Amino acid sequence: MMLVAGLFWIVLLVGVGILLYALVARWQGGQGRGATGPDDPLALLKIRYARGEVTREQYQQTLRDLTQREGERG
């Protein structure tokens, strides 16, 4: 009976550890390794502009550059 109780507590602690690890990974929001974000350059530009990382002039110039590049491909 003590063996069953010991195994129960081990399984319970491992489960709690896995749950905590998953919660911390999700809470970090994908920062660092394994981060997934938009691969679309226009989407990245919009995000950077919304965050204030680029000025309006930089946004407009980069937008022109990207749309011109897309026009050359298509």
C-alpha positions in Angstrom: 0.0 0.0 0.0 2.9 2.4 0.8 4.3 1.7 -2.7 1.0 2.8 -4.3 0.9 5.9 -2.2 4.5 6.8 -3.0 3.9 6.3 -6.8 0.8 8.5 -6.5 2.8 11.4 -5.0 5.6 11.0 -7.6 3.1 11.1 -10.5 1.3 14.0 -8.9 4.5 16.0 -8.4 5.7 15.3 -12.0 2.3 16.4 -13.3 2.4 19.6 -11.4 5.9 20.3 -12.6 4.9 19.8 -16.2 1.9 22.0 -15.7 4.0 24.8 -14.2 6.5 24.5 -17.1 3.8 24.8 -19.7 2.2 27.8 -17.9 5.5 29.6 -17.7 6.3 29.0 -21.3 2.9 30.3 -22.3 3.2 33.3 -20.0 6.4 34.3 -21.6 4.5 34.7 -24.8 7.0 33.0 -27.0 9.8 35.3 -26.2 13.2 33.9 -27.1 13.5 30.4 -28.5 10.5 29.0 -30.2 9.0 32.4 -30.8 6.6 32.4 -33.6 5.4 35.6 -35.2 4.3 36.8 -38.5 6.7 36.2 -41.4 5.0 38.7 -43.6 7.1 41.8 -43.9 4.1 44.1 -44.1 2.6 42.6 -41.0 5.9 43.0 -39.1 6.1 46.6 -40.3 2.6 47.3 -39.0 3.4 45.8 -35.7 6.6 47.9 -35.4 4.7 51.0 -36.3 2.0 50.3 -33.8 4.6 49.8 -31.1 6.3 53.1 -31.9 9.5 51.4 -33.0 9.5 53.3 -36.4 8.4 56.8 -37.2 5.6 57.7 -39.6 8.2 58.6 -42.3 10.1 55.4 -41.8 6.8 53.4 -42.0 5.7 55.1 -45.2 9.1 54.7 -46.9 9.4 51.1 -45.9 5.8 50.5 -47.0 6.6 52.0 -50.4 9.8 49.8 -50.7 7.9 46.6 -49.8 5.0 47.2 -52.1 7.4 48.1 -54.9 9.3 44.9 -54.3 6.1 42.9 -54.3 5.1 44.5 -57.6 8.4 43.5 -59.2 7.9 39.9 -58.1 4.3 39.5 -59.3 
